[in-house]
Amino acid sequence: MARGMNVTVVRSKICGITRIEDALAAVAAGADAIGLVFYGKSPRAVGVEQAAAIVQALPPFVTTVGLFVDMPRDQLQQLLQRLPLDLLQFHGDESPADCEGHGRPYIKALRVRPGEDVAAAMAPYSGARGILLDTFVEGVPGGTGASFDWSLVPENAAKPIILAGGLDAGNVAEAIRQVRPYAVDVSGGVEASKGIKDAGKIHAFVQAVRDARCDGN
Ligand SMILES: O=C(O)c1ccccc1NCC(=O)[C@H](O)[C@H](O)COP(=O)(O)O
């Protein structure tokens, strides 16, 4: 059972989508959400027009998540006027105040260091719909392909936990068994190359998440 939630389903988000065909592959595999990276230094960055085309191509009931790294508030507001994103993911050093007041729900990404007190790091973000836990790597805000020590994830966390960092079809079942997150998030583990997804890897990942749920996790 997912921690803090009275459900046995673990949801999946495929992050770093740059192409319509990859978004549709994620949907076909049964992913619950796709992530669009609005961070110019990322090899997975998308522009507004590109993102709009991807969002427009999606069927209903797929959550679109926009990912930001310390984007200035006015720039973010302009972007949100043009894009019907469902959820904002703040992946930089944004304070709780920075994450609030955009007219959309948000999740906060926290990059976990060795020995980190994750519950304490989460505590200020009381307005978040969930907390995404990714791996801290110096100088790289995200999409590192590296895992962190899953034992640091608190039991009975105050918010739904979205587990990220170095997941793939081969390790996600064990991650779910250990952490029992609300959802899992993957980028590099389902890619053919940076920014280009592999439909077979996406399918295998989502299937592994579903099988883990069926095993009673
Ligand atoms: O993907 C990026 O390039 C990126 C750049 C800056 C901030 C965040 C970024 N990605 C975040 C993610 O895609 C997720 O955290 C992902 O699940 C973790 O990535 P990976 O370890 O490659 O699965």
PDBQT file of the ligand as one rigid body, heavy atoms in Angstrom, charges set to zero:
ROOT
HETATM    1  O1  LIG A 301      15.911  16.047 -17.056  1.00  0.00    +0.000 OA
HETATM    2  C1  LIG A 301      16.618  17.043 -16.947  1.00  0.00    +0.000 C 
HETATM    3  O2  LIG A 301      17.504  17.335 -17.761  1.00  0.00    +0.000 OA
HETATM    4  C2  LIG A 301      16.400  17.979 -15.800  1.00  0.00    +0.000 A 
HETATM    5  C3  LIG A 301      17.088  19.174 -15.769  1.00  0.00    +0.000 A 
HETATM    6  C4  LIG A 301      16.910  20.035 -14.723  1.00  0.00    +0.000 A 
HETATM    7  C5  LIG A 301      16.057  19.734 -13.710  1.00  0.00    +0.000 A 
HETATM    8  C6  LIG A 301      15.366  18.531 -13.713  1.00  0.00    +0.000 A 
HETATM    9  C7  LIG A 301      15.535  17.664 -14.761  1.00  0.00    +0.000 A 
HETATM   10  N1  LIG A 301      14.883  16.453 -14.774  1.00  0.00    +0.000 N 
HETATM   11  C8  LIG A 301      14.084  15.993 -13.708  1.00  0.00    +0.000 C 
HETATM   12  C9  LIG A 301      13.529  14.668 -14.004  1.00  0.00    +0.000 C 
HETATM   13  O3  LIG A 301      13.331  14.319 -15.121  1.00  0.00    +0.000 OA
HETATM   14  C10 LIG A 301      13.171  13.745 -12.913  1.00  0.00    +0.000 C 
HETATM   15  O4  LIG A 301      13.648  14.158 -11.701  1.00  0.00    +0.000 OA
HETATM   16  C11 LIG A 301      13.610  12.335 -13.246  1.00  0.00    +0.000 C 
HETATM   17  O5  LIG A 301      12.690  11.457 -12.753  1.00  0.00    +0.000 OA
HETATM   18  C12 LIG A 301      14.932  11.892 -12.713  1.00  0.00    +0.000 C 
HETATM   19  O6  LIG A 301      15.727  11.724 -13.794  1.00  0.00    +0.000 OA
HETATM   20  P1  LIG A 301      16.416  10.306 -14.079  1.00  0.00    +0.000 P 
HETATM   21  O7  LIG A 301      17.353  10.045 -12.954  1.00  0.00    +0.000 OA
HETATM   22  O8  LIG A 301      17.106  10.511 -15.385  1.00  0.00    +0.000 OA
HETATM   23  O9  LIG A 301      15.327   9.274 -14.174  1.00  0.00    +0.000 OA
ENDROOT
TORSDOF 0
